[in-house]
Amino acid sequence: MRKVKFPFDLDVFDLLSDELKEKVRPVNEKLKEIEKERRERAKARRKIKNKVASSTPAVAAPVQTNPTDDPPEAMLVDTPVDGELPDETTKRQEELATLMSLVHPDFEQDQGANVSGLYELVGIVTHKGASADGGKSRLADLSQARY
C-alpha cells in the first residue's frame, strides 16, 4: 500500500452555490486571516521565548582582587515587554466577537450549520482488500497527529 498525504484543512467554498457563497464569504475570509495572524503570533512568542532562554547564560561570580574595586556593572539585556504581544485569551475573544458579527442572519437560526465553509480533517477511513465487499476498514485518528 502506498503512502498518501492528506491536507488537514478542507475549504469547500468553491463547491458552494453562488447564493451560499455570498453568505459564507465574509466569515470564510476573516477566519483565514485570523488563522494566519494566530500562526504569526505563535511564531513571535516562540522567538521571544527562545531569545529569553538563550540570553540568560550562567555567569560565574567575579573575583575581587582589591576590596576597594567596584563590582562590574550588570549587562543590560533586552527583555520582552508585557505589552508587545496581546494576551492570547483576550485576542481570541475579540476574534470570536468579530466572527460572530459577520455571520449571516440565515445561519443564526440554523443550529449546526457551517458558517465558514472550512472543515478540519480529524480522521481517515481506509480500506484494504480485493473488493469493496471484502476486506477490512480502518479508522486513522488524526486529532493528535497535527501537533
Number of C-alpha atoms within 10 A of each C-alpha: 4 4 5 5 6 9 7 14 11 12 12 12 17 9 10 12 9 11 8 13 17 12 18 22 18 17 21 21 11 16 18 13 11 16 11 11 12 15 11 12 15 13 12 14 15 12 12 14 13 11 14 15 10 9 12 9 8 6 6 6 6 8 8 11 7 7 8 7 8 8 10 8 6 6 6 6 9 9 10 13 7 8 7 9 13 11 10 12 9 10 13 14 11 12 15 14 11 14 18 13 12 17 18 16 10 10 14 12 9 10 7 8 11 11 22 22 19 17 12 11 15 14 13 12 9 10 14 12 10 9 9 10 7 10 10 12 12 10 10 12 12 13 12 7 10 8 5
